[in-house]
């Protein structure tokens, strides 16, 4: 959704987990984090499952500083963990043909 310049409040289909603010009820409803994911892709899975029941909103009027270290770019073992978790995500939701995601993206894109 880079075409938006990230300067407006908007519903988005995917939220990065650098910082998330959500209700406990939402976590309870989706049974929390999927424990198959240790690191990387857990935020994609979580926001996707939350989006099935609630709006997932990008709010640009607050900023949080995240000290990005790029662990999976610096450490081979973290790269392996990253790769394994992305594979788990695609195994769960689909590799090339994720029809559900396509419908979500189309619905969100129409709002712009």
PyMOL commands that set and color helices and strands:
alter all, ss='L'
color gray80, all
select helices_A, chain A and resi 2-4+24-29+42-51+71-74+76-93+99-109
alter helices_A, ss='H'
color red, helices_A
select strands_A, chain A and resi 10-11+57-58
alter strands_A, ss='S'
color yellow, strands_A
deselect
rebuild
show_as cartoon
